[in-house]
Amino acid sequence: MKKAIWSMGILLMVAAMAYPQQVSFKLKGGLAWINGDDYNKGIAGENQYIRGTSTSMTGAYAELRSGMNFEAEIIVHMGPRFAFGFGGGYYRLQSESTVTSHGVLSDTPFDAVSTYKPRLSTIPLYVNIHYLAPLTSQMKLDIFAGPLFQIVQYTFENPSTNTISSVNQTLTFTSSTTSFGFQGGIGLSYAISPGLSLIAETCYRYGTAYDLSGNWVVIGTSDAGAINKSSDSYYMWVYNYAQGGAYTRIGYNDVNGPTESAISNAGKAVIRMSGLTATVGLKFSL
C-alpha cells in the first residue's frame, strides 16, 4: 500500500513538471462523518450495561459520529478533462456526555457520576485524479478518487465519582496512529469570474485506525488513599461482558487485555474512519 501511494505520487509529480497547463487551488470546509465501529459499539454497550445494572440512570454516553472538516488542494490540469491534485486538511470529532446512576453493589447503595470526553483529531493527506465535465458555460462536474493517508490522534478523558469508597478519579488515554485507505467523490463548481469559482463537494473516505496504544493515567483519591496509576503501553480493548446480562464494552488495558472471568472475546479495538464528508468553498484558478 505504501509503495503504491509513493509510486503514484512520484509519477504524478513528474507529469506535472512535464505537462502543466493550468493550476487551481481549492479551499473548503464542512462536516465529516465516520462509522466509528468498535468505539461506537462499545459506547452503546456501556449505556446498556449501566442501564441494566443500575436502579436508575440519567443521561447517556455519546458516540463519535461527526465533526468539522477543513481541506485544501492544489490541482494541476492536464487538459480540459483530466487533472490531478495533492491535498490535505484537518477534521476533529469530539463529544462530552455525563451519566449519573444509582444502584446497589454487594448490598451497599451507591451513587455514581461519570463523564466521557473523547476526541478524534485527524490529518488526511491524499492524491486525487480528477475528471472534469462541463455542464454549462459556468458549471462543471468534478469526479475524483485516489489514495488516502491519515494521521490520527485519539484522546479520552473520564472524570468520575462513586460513593463506594468515596472514589474521585480521572482516567486519561492518549494514542496516535496512522491509517491507509482510499477516497472518492463528486463535486460541482460554478464560475463567478474567470479565476474564481464556488464549489460544493461530497466525498467518501475509507480507512481504519488499528492498534490504538498509548499513555494511560488514572489519578484521584479514595478512602484507601491516593490513586496514581500509569502506563505508556496500554491499548483500547473491546470485549463481551456477561454479568447481569450480555454487553459489548470498551476499556483500556495492557497488551494482555482484560482477564476477568465475566469477559470473553476480547480484542484490540479499532476505529473505522470510513464515512462521508460534505464541503463547500472556493476554487482559485491561475
ZIPEGI-V906409 format. One record per backbone hydrogen bond with DSSP energy under -0.5 kcal/mol. NH is the residue of the N-H (numbers start at 1). CO is the residue of the C=O. If there is no record, write none. Layout:
BEGIN
nh->{NH | NH}
co->{CO | CO}
END
This chain:
BEGIN
nh->{5 | 6 | 7 | 8 | 9 | 10 | 11 | 12 | 13 | 14 | 15 | 16 | 17 | 18 | 19 | 20 | 21 | 22 | 24 | 25 | 26 | 27 | 28 | 29 | 30 | 31 | 32 | 33 | 34 | 35 | 36 | 38 | 39 | 39 | 41 | 42 | 43 | 44 | 45 | 46 | 47 | 48 | 49 | 50 | 51 | 52 | 53 | 54 | 55 | 56 | 58 | 65 | 67 | 68 | 69 | 70 | 71 | 72 | 73 | 74 | 75 | 75 | 76 | 77 | 77 | 78 | 83 | 84 | 85 | 86 | 87 | 88 | 89 | 90 | 91 | 92 | 93 | 95 | 97 | 99 | 100 | 101 | 102 | 103 | 105 | 108 | 109 | 110 | 112 | 113 | 114 | 115 | 116 | 117 | 119 | 120 | 121 | 121 | 122 | 123 | 124 | 125 | 126 | 127 | 128 | 129 | 130 | 130 | 131 | 132 | 133 | 135 | 136 | 140 | 141 | 142 | 143 | 143 | 144 | 145 | 146 | 148 | 149 | 150 | 151 | 152 | 152 | 153 | 154 | 155 | 156 | 157 | 158 | 160 | 161 | 162 | 163 | 165 | 166 | 167 | 167 | 168 | 169 | 170 | 171 | 172 | 173 | 174 | 175 | 176 | 177 | 179 | 181 | 182 | 183 | 184 | 185 | 186 | 187 | 188 | 189 | 190 | 191 | 192 | 193 | 196 | 197 | 198 | 199 | 200 | 201 | 202 | 203 | 204 | 205 | 205 | 206 | 209 | 210 | 212 | 213 | 214 | 215 | 216 | 217 | 218 | 219 | 220 | 221 | 222 | 223 | 225 | 227 | 228 | 229 | 231 | 234 | 235 | 236 | 237 | 237 | 238 | 239 | 240 | 241 | 242 | 243 | 243 | 247 | 249 | 249 | 251 | 253 | 257 | 263 | 264 | 267 | 269 | 271 | 272 | 273 | 273 | 274 | 275 | 277 | 278 | 279 | 280 | 281 | 282 | 283 | 284 | 285 | 286}
co->{1 | 2 | 3 | 4 | 5 | 6 | 7 | 8 | 9 | 10 | 11 | 12 | 13 | 14 | 15 | 16 | 77 | 77 | 75 | 284 | 73 | 282 | 71 | 280 | 69 | 278 | 67 | 276 | 65 | 274 | 272 | 270 | 36 | 270 | 37 | 38 | 39 | 40 | 41 | 42 | 43 | 44 | 45 | 46 | 47 | 48 | 49 | 50 | 102 | 102 | 100 | 63 | 32 | 92 | 30 | 90 | 28 | 88 | 26 | 86 | 24 | 73 | 84 | 22 | 75 | 82 | 130 | 76 | 128 | 74 | 126 | 72 | 124 | 70 | 122 | 68 | 120 | 118 | 116 | 114 | 58 | 112 | 56 | 110 | 108 | 105 | 107 | 103 | 101 | 161 | 99 | 159 | 97 | 157 | 155 | 93 | 119 | 153 | 91 | 151 | 122 | 149 | 87 | 147 | 85 | 145 | 83 | 128 | 143 | 81 | 141 | 139 | 139 | 189 | 133 | 187 | 131 | 141 | 185 | 129 | 183 | 181 | 125 | 179 | 123 | 150 | 177 | 121 | 175 | 119 | 173 | 117 | 171 | 169 | 113 | 167 | 111 | 163 | 163 | 162 | 164 | 221 | 160 | 219 | 158 | 217 | 156 | 215 | 154 | 213 | 152 | 150 | 148 | 206 | 146 | 204 | 144 | 202 | 142 | 200 | 140 | 198 | 138 | 196 | 196 | 193 | 283 | 190 | 281 | 188 | 279 | 186 | 277 | 184 | 203 | 275 | 182 | 271 | 208 | 269 | 211 | 234 | 174 | 231 | 172 | 229 | 170 | 227 | 168 | 225 | 165 | 222 | 220 | 226 | 218 | 216 | 214 | 253 | 212 | 235 | 251 | 267 | 249 | 264 | 247 | 262 | 241 | 245 | 241 | 239 | 247 | 237 | 235 | 254 | 260 | 240 | 238 | 236 | 209 | 270 | 207 | 271 | 207 | 205 | 203 | 31 | 201 | 29 | 199 | 27 | 197 | 25 | 195 | 23}
END
